[in-house]
Amino acid sequence: MDEHTTKRLQNDLIAWLTTVSRGGQPQTSPVWFLLDDGAIWVYSLPDTARVRNIEANPKVSVNLDGNGTGGDIVTIEGRASFDPSAPAAWEVPDYVTKYTAEMEANGWTPEVFSDKYPVAIRIEPQRWRVW
């Protein structure tokens, strides 16, 4: 992964996570995320299609917005898993630093966010496409 892509994964606030339902229907959702030691972490509400879809099929893709003219594309294919031993979002300093303004805009402290979004999803990238 090149330096520009790494910086985007560190600094972009929104990624698009695509999961697939039991019936094979793709579903894409905007998510907050953190790149940490090669893995992508997402914290989720517990009762969502995203969680049910990952339970049924761990294959996912993560995409960053392009530049509006078909360039600066980042597409990551990987496998998602739930990590109940992962720290809560408020205990991850890089996550809190990245999303403090967004949490505050929603009226949340990091602890309130962590209570609402307790499901830690770890995505292990298997294939990167960047152009």
N, C-alpha and C positions, 0 to 999 in steps of 0.2 A: 504494500500500500504506500503510495507516495505521500509526501509531506502535506500537500494541499488537501488531499482526501482526509488525512488524519486530523488536520485542523478543522475541517468541516464537521467531522464526527465529534470533535470536542466542543465546537462552538454553535453549530446549528441547534435550534431549540426544538424543532419538530422533525420527526421522521414518520414515514408512512409504513405501518406494519400490516402486512397481508397474511392472513391466516385462511385456512380452508375448513369449511364445515364438514360434518359427517357425510352429507349428501354431495360434497364436491364443489360447493359454491364458494368462490373466493370472497373474502370480505377484507376491505382495507380501512384502517383507522389511523388517525393522527395520534402519535404518542410522544411523550417526553421520554428521553433515553439518555444513557450514559455509556460511553465506551470505556471499558476498564480492563486492562491487561488482555486485550484482544477479543473480549466478549462484549456483547451489547446487553445492557440491563434495562428493563422496563418494569415499572411498578404499575399494577392494575387494580381496578375495582374487582372484587371477587366474583360477582354474579354478572358476567358479561359473555357475549358471544365469543370474544377473543379467547377467554379462558376455556370455554367449552370446546372451541375449535382446536386449541393446542392439545387439550386432553385427547381429542380424537385423532389428530394428525400433527405431529411436531414440526413438520416442514413449514417454514415461513420465509417471507422475504421482507427486507427492510430497504426502503428507498428514501433518498433525500431529494428535495425539490431541485429542479434544474435551474438554468439561468433564464428561462422564458423563451429561448430560441433553440432549444434542443441540445444544449451543451451543459457541461458541468454536472453530468449525471453520475450518481452513485447508486448502484443496486447491489444488494447483498443477499445471497441465499444462504439459509442456515437451518439449524435445528433448535427448537425452543424447548426449554424444560422449566419446571417450577423448582425453586430452591427455598424450601421452608427454613433452612439454616442461614439464609442471607440476612444481613442486617436490615433493619427498617430503613426506609429512605432518609429519615432524619438523622440516622447514624452514619451516613455516607457524606462526608464533607464536600466532595466534588459535586455530588448531585445537588446538595443544598445550595452551594455556591452558584451552580448553573441555573437553578430554577427559583431562587429566592424572590425575584421580582414578580414572576408569574404566580407563585404561591400567594404573595402579598396582594396581588391584583384580584385574587379569588377570595381574599379574606381568610387565608389559611396560614397558620404557622407550619413549620416543617413537621411538627408532631401531629397536627390535625390532618395534614396531607397524608402522612404515614398511616394514620388510622383509617382514612377513606380508601387508600390505595395500598393494601397490605400484601398483595400477591407479587412476589419477586419472580420475574421471568428472566431467565438467562438464555441468550441467543448465541450459539456458537456458530460463527460464520464458516461456511464451507466453500463458498465461491464469491468472488468480488468481480464486479464489472464497473469500470470507471471510464468515462469519456467526456 
